[in-house]
Amino acid sequence: MGFKFTWYGHATLGLETGGYHILIDPFFSGNPTAAAKAEEVPADFILVTHGHGDHIGDTEAIAARTGALVISNAEISGWLRKKGVKTHGQHLGGGFHHPFG
């Protein structure tokens, strides 16, 4: 299975693997180093490492546009779920088999 990494700018990475598009910490709006706009990037899954603004960034808007599943810790997942975002809470030490691995 091949994969492709894309660095979009501060904190933001993209990963394509197994036909899935995964965004990590999608901070595009207000990011002077962003190499794309939030409206342009595909996402099947969004991984959020923590709740700082320069990491959670455009998560809500991208998830609403794409229907991506957001994977983060329980607190961030619960907060986003209350906003109508599809989430999966996952903590250190836990495991889950997502379609991408």
Phi, psi and omega in degrees: 000124179274164177212160180223128175260141174230127173266116182267349183136181184325118174071349191253124179232153172239147177224128173248124180205137178057027181084004180254146174253121183241128175254141177241122179049068187284083179256096180249306182293126182081005180262109183295343179260002183298130181267004179205174176254151181303328182286348186260341189269138175278154177203128169259328179222147175232125177257127179243119185282325178194173191271010176296145184305327181276012175234316178284329170034246185264021183307308184299314182293317181292318179296321179294320182288320189258341187078016182298147172277128178264127179247122180201187177290169186300320183294312179293319179299316179296319179297315179290324179300321178296339178267005178092010181273139176284122186227164172222113177281129182215125183251168173303141178088346178265168178219156177198142178264102175274156182303333181274351179138000000 
